[in-house]
Amino acid sequence: MYYWKRDLVAALDNDVPTSVADPAFWQHMVTFGVSIGLQGRLNPKTDLASIANGSKHWGDPTDREDLDRIDDLWHAAVNGRGNFVAATDPAEFVQGLVDALTTVAARLGSASNVTANSTSFQTDTRVYQASYVSGRWSGELAAYEASAAGISSVDADGDGVPDPVWRASKNIPASRKVFTHAAGGVAFPTAAQVAALDQSARAMAPATGAENAAYLAGSRVLEKRNGGRLRDRDTVLGDIANSSPIYVDDNETIFVGANDGMLHAFDALTGAERFAYVPAGVNLANLATLSDPQYVHKYFVDGPVAVSTLKQTPGGNYLVGALGRGGKGVFGLDVSHPASFAAGDVLWDNTGNALGNDMGLVLGAPLVVRLNDGSQGVLVGNGINSGNGRAVLFVLDLTTGAVLRKLDTGVGGDNGLSAPRGADLDGNGTVDAVYAGDLKGNLWKFDLQAAAAASWSIANGGSPMFTARDAGGAAQPITAGLAIAREPSTNRIWVFAGTGSLMTATDVGNVDVQTIYGVVDDGGTVNGRGDLAERQILVSTTKDGRAVRGFQPTTGLPAGKKGWYIDLDDPRAGERVVSDPRVRGNVLLVASLFPPAGSTCDAGGTGYINAIDAFTGTSVSSPYFDSNGDGRYDDGDNVDGNGQSVPVGSVDLGVGMPTLPTLIDKLLVVGGSKGTLGSIAVNPQGGSPRRISWREILRD
């Protein structure tokens, strides 16, 4: 107890994940004990409740060498919020070690974007963040109050982090509405799913299919802490790793995927779960291992979610979700009335192998659009690891999931198409051009202007509009989405992209120089870097306690150039862009990151939020970030380099590897790999270029 209750390193920030078993948020020691072949007078499996109620008591380990000393080791583990195993066979010994190592591995983290319920401050303005604890693989979705001053810093429970308005993990009802798909929407589980979930033959923690299905649906009766044999969970909600929460104003609901095998819908006002959905393509053999005390993490519903607004689709709100790293394909739900969601609201499910070998793991958000054939559609980049390994755009009917058109670029070799962005070129409300990047660095343009789907095609004669290559000619992968804007002064369409990848273990240590690009679509192709203006990072330094950068001073685009590029090589190589950029006014906002250099005690990594003049690739004309926090935007928010003073253009907000930021009026809020939130006041500028991206319209 002594080493558990005291902060062992008071000088360190209290960046320690808590759990039901161990609520300590300070630096402390957790005690684990294993007795091999011997047990004390008490039974660790059954007697703790009796000790707690006073019907049994700890013995005296000091009076003689006897079994009380074994019980004392268990006593130390109880006080130290760890675990004790009296192992009578090798399997129990192994499980004791696994439990200890799982606790050691527990780290708070997040790889999903934050979202907000408003773009301006009003009563009950909130920011929503998803997170997870590795090792224990529990998840959380939390709502935080936001104001012009920033995110609420109230910490009533004294755990060192702001208190949320609600936590979704605390609001999952005992009687849940869980649905799935089997030739249409049905209640979970089906008989086939029960059979597939059977783990009766599992050696250490057998479970029938019915027991496993009940466990997944939220029953905790058979968890080890309750005298059962299945894996203990801190929360019923599984880890939310890469799926980002989506807020829908029309029905005050938050939608997000989790690696418990479900898409979840939560009441945005209270955090109560409204329903959950298990896609047909979830790997049930893997899902069955979730109850195993030796569970090794796997992805299930880990992908992006898109939901239409009533303005887009007046007949209702339609959700399209992906499994992401958890499996192939996408699914569609009618979420117009999530509080009364029923089996009939499951519209279609094209997960698993339903769309054939051209569909992969969809990591980029689908895009809901109105098409020129008069239908409502959804655009889906096929993602990674498809059977054919090529970059393919799918155009699906929004309400049926039918394939309206499939545009195959023909470029393969372990390739895949990232998130698409659409442009309404003639202002009639339909999507005419679609842009997307691929893993080979190609920036594609798709022509959807025709009234007949059969006439939709790949623009530029089937060639890429542009290919991102570094100074040595090596292709740079485009794994994130794009941003699109029309330049006010020239009416030219610009497409913005960042390069880099963070998908595999080898990506972490990769130090290839990656790049941010701004490219003009003049109706033809852009022939490499020679057609673009090179822009420079002027200075990298520390200012006002933060790592910051400045870009070269504001200057116009040279005549004849079709855009610009900035190599991310300062302060060091290895920086990359894996989150979607966005344009606000004339400012291009891009999150860039550095993966962790080695083993750390937290989620690791760092990164910047970058603000660049979208149409020149240089510094913004006046300070964008209130870097010194004085409420003004002046020379105090500049940084000096090479004898020149420029506005701070990049800022590290201390959240680890940052994700896509969200803007609420003049406050920028971002989450990151540490599972925390950062914010900074910003100075919107440059007016409002006429937005042509359906993605941008959808998010406003």
JOVEN-V727960 format. One line per field, one symbol per residue. psi: psi as a letter, one per 30 degrees, with the letter a starting at -180 (. if undefined). A space follows every 10 residues. Layout:
psi: ???
This chain:
psi: eefefkjfif fkkiikklle ejgkgljlkk kkkkkjfkka fljffffeee eeggfllkaj fffljaffee eeeeeeeeeg hblkkjkfle eeeeeeeeee eeeefkkklk glllllglgl kakhklkkkk lljlefhllk kkkkkklffa kkgkiefggf lkklelkeff gjlejljkla kjhlklkkll eeeeeffkhf fkeeikklee eeeeeeffkg eglefggafl kkkeleklkj dfkkkkkjee ghkkkkllhg gkkkkkjfef gkkellkjlf gkjfeeefff fkfgkkklkd igalkkkllf eeifflkkkk llfbffllal lkkjheiffg kleffjeljh lbgfgaffka jjfkkljklk lfgflklkkk kfalhlefgl jkkkjlkeff gkjekjjjff jbhhllkakl klkjfggggl kekkklllfg gkjkkkjgfl fkeffklklh gglkelkkka fggkkkkjfl alkklkkeff gkkkkkllll kiflefeegk gkklkkkjkk jgfalkiaff flkklljekk akkhglkllk lllkklkkkf kgalljkigj fllfkljglk llkjbgkkkk kllklkfakl gafllallkk jkjegfgakl flkekiefgg gljaffglkk khgkklkkfk kjgggbjlak lkkjcgkkkk laffglkllk kliklgajkj kgkeeeeef.
